[in-house]
């Protein structure tokens, strides 16, 4: 006698079998990945840089929000401080709009006194094509980054190729970043003018190469504009 199987029963059987097969594939893939063989090294590095740079740029955005919150409260940009001072401090819990931002140490190629944290620049950085020509802007900088991180920043912000070398500012670290005046967050009044040089035109924020007197090799620095004047 031929048994009759309803379409619904067949569908249930197929669904269970399919789900079982998919579960095996998923667990197998997870085991393969956890064994350190799920992503090739090149893709893994790129993926890791993408996530880390996204966090870095988000942190920069938080500080911009804090800067804006203080100035909207009536404080002039020149009076803004990178601390918890009432009314002027970006990190003040009531008048500021941000918390202190910690930077992932794996983003850096080196570790020196000027690397590893945001360095706040007052009204003293003039970039080519940013804001009013020849007028200094309020920025902050991050120094000592890895080349791949620098390239990922520019890819994310400006859609440049990940293989494109960062534009050089043709200046030593000391002329761009300056020795910190205090521990993180650091403030420096060192002036820096790139308005008439070969730096990229119109990048309010971007990563650049410098020559260096600290450590060895080329240094990479991210410049983030807080207020273009």
Residue, then its C-alpha position, 0 to 999 in steps of 0.5 A: x500500500x502506497x503511503x500518502x505524504x501531505x505537501x505540508x509534511x513534505x515542507x516541514x521535512x524539507x525545512x527541518x533538513x535545510x535548517x539542520x544543514x545550515x546549522x552545520x555550515x554555520x557552526x563549521x564556519x564559526x569553528x573555522x573562523x575561531x581557529x584563525x583561518x576564517x579570513x585571510x590576513x590582508x582582508x582581516x587587516x583592512x576590516x580591522x582598520x575600517x572598524x577602528x577608524x570608524x571609532x576614531x572618527x566617531x570620537x572626533x565627532x563627539x569632541x566637535x559636538x562638545x566644542x559646539x555645545x560650549x560655544x553655543x552656550x556663549x563662550x567664544x572659540x578662543x576661550x574653549x578649553x579641553x578640560x572640565x572647567x565650567x562654561x569653557x570645558x569641552x568635557x564639563x558634564x553640564x556645559x560641554x557636550x562630550x566625554x574624554x575620548x580615549x584612543x585605541x593604542x593599536x592605531x599607532x605605529x610609534x609611542x612618544x610624548x606627542x603621540x597617542x592622544x588628541x592635541x588641541x590646537x587653538x586658532x592657529x592652523x591654516x589649511x589650504x582651501x579651508x574656511x576663509x583663505x589665509x584665516x587660521x582655523x580651530x583644529x585638533x591633531x592625532x600623531x604617530x598613526x600607522x600608514x594603513x590607518x592614515x590611508x583608511x581615514x582618507x578612504x573613509x572621508x574622501x574616497x581615496x584609494x587605500x593604496x594612495x600615499x598620504x599627501x606630505x605636509x613637507x614639515x617636521x613633527x615639531x613644526x606641526x604638532x609641537x611639544x605637548x604642554x600637559x598630559x592628555x588632553x594636551x593644548x599647544x599654541x604652536x602656529x602652523x600654516x599650510x595655506x600656500x603649500x602643496x597640501x590637499x585643497x579643501x580638506x577640513x579633516x584628513x590624514x597627512x604624512x610629515x617628515x620627523x625628528x621623533x623616532x624613525x621614518x615618516x610620521x602620519x598625523x590626522x588633522x580634524x577641524x573643529x571650526x573653520x573660520 
